[in-house]
Amino acid sequence: MSKPQEMLENAAKLSAQIIELRRQIHANPELSFQETGTALAAKERLEKLGFTVQSGVAKTGLIADFGVGKTVAIRSDMDALPGFETNRTAYISKTPGIMHACGHDAHVAIVLAAAELVLQAKPAGRLRIILQPATEEAERDGNKSARMLIKAGALADVSALLGLHVDATIETGQAGIITAQLNSQVSLFTMRIAAGNTNGKQQDALPKANSLMTGIYKLQAEFANKGNASIALGSCISSSQRGNTPSPQVTLSGTISSTNAETQQEAQHLMEKLASRENTDELAVSIEFQGTDSTSLQSAGIVETLRTAAIDLLGKGNVLSINRKTWASDFALLASSAPAAFIYLGAQITGSRRIHHQPSFDLDESGLHLGAAILALSALRLMAD
């Protein structure tokens, strides 16, 4: 098994390669379930390393395997976001209206480098690389891509699952781990507005739908400020397809995600109150919740392996224990199928702290190889355990 210092040295040698691939992906961003170019670039690199690659998983994702024996998986997201990038860099998005505003470009490059580092150390087990598409849509579509990956067998026989997210608010050279056990609660909601007839005239449900959407967005902001839940409105479907006729029925749908059952119940209760408050004889409003998933986000044993590897590589003072809402609600459902742990890699630009999901988002690339080293060393230790 590779020693920490040796792993750091090998990872540093891949730094330029990581940055090059990250910039290539950054300049060519692709939205959810459209990440064909990103997946192809990953496939080519993995096959060159000797991986057996299964493409087209969960539409545009992939699963790649190398070796035999105890299976450890490393997962990366890959999609970009709608938005016009305001940075002035050589690798700025070439696609107007789409940009990597969260760091998924870096994740792909880091995970592929981690795969190379593991293979250099001649692993004692099987390494699986999972590229998950459409994670930016997870809160709107009920973690669709994660469900598709699980159905496709991405977590079959996996003894440990590792995930990473860059964080532009944590200093480069540091890493943050949520050591406390977290639960992810995800449910789908469907709110229906049905308009009746008044004096023989069909009422229009759209104005009521607009009022309800405003209420939902207010609740969304309230929970976002608390940091322990997220309400996402995914669709508004009207029964009328013409602009000059009223809509007898409108259906609003979305998801509620939270870190614990109590907050989930609170959010659902407030949504029910909103529906009840807007319910009248002329415009009936109903709401129902479906498919509530309660999943453990992390496994204590895997967390400890990841934390120890990070300390061995970065030093104890540079590995932070953090306690906040996770960026990785989409990762939680995968963690229901395999023991898992997740780490946040510091990538703050000194003197220019950036905010995720904003047009000016960017990160410090100089420490990306550290993320690859942490994932690789953790994977090797988990295989040998």
BELRAJO-V274932 format. One line per field, one symbol per residue. psi: psi as a letter, one per 40 degrees, with the letter a starting at -180 (. if undefined). A space follows every 50 residues. Layout:
psi = ???
This chain:
psi = iiiddddddddddeddddddddddddegihiheefdddddddddddddee ihhhifhfceaihhihaiahhhihiiieiaihihheigidfihehhehig eeedddddddddddddddddegieahhhhhhhifdeededeffddddddd defdeheheihiiihiheehiheiihhhdihiihhhiiihhhhhhahhfe hhihedddddddddddddddddddddeeihhhhdihhieheieeiihdih hhiaihhieidddddddddddddddddehiddghhiiiiifhhhihdihd dddddddddddddeideehihigihiefddddddeeeihiihihhhfhhh eghihifidehiihededddddddddddddddde.
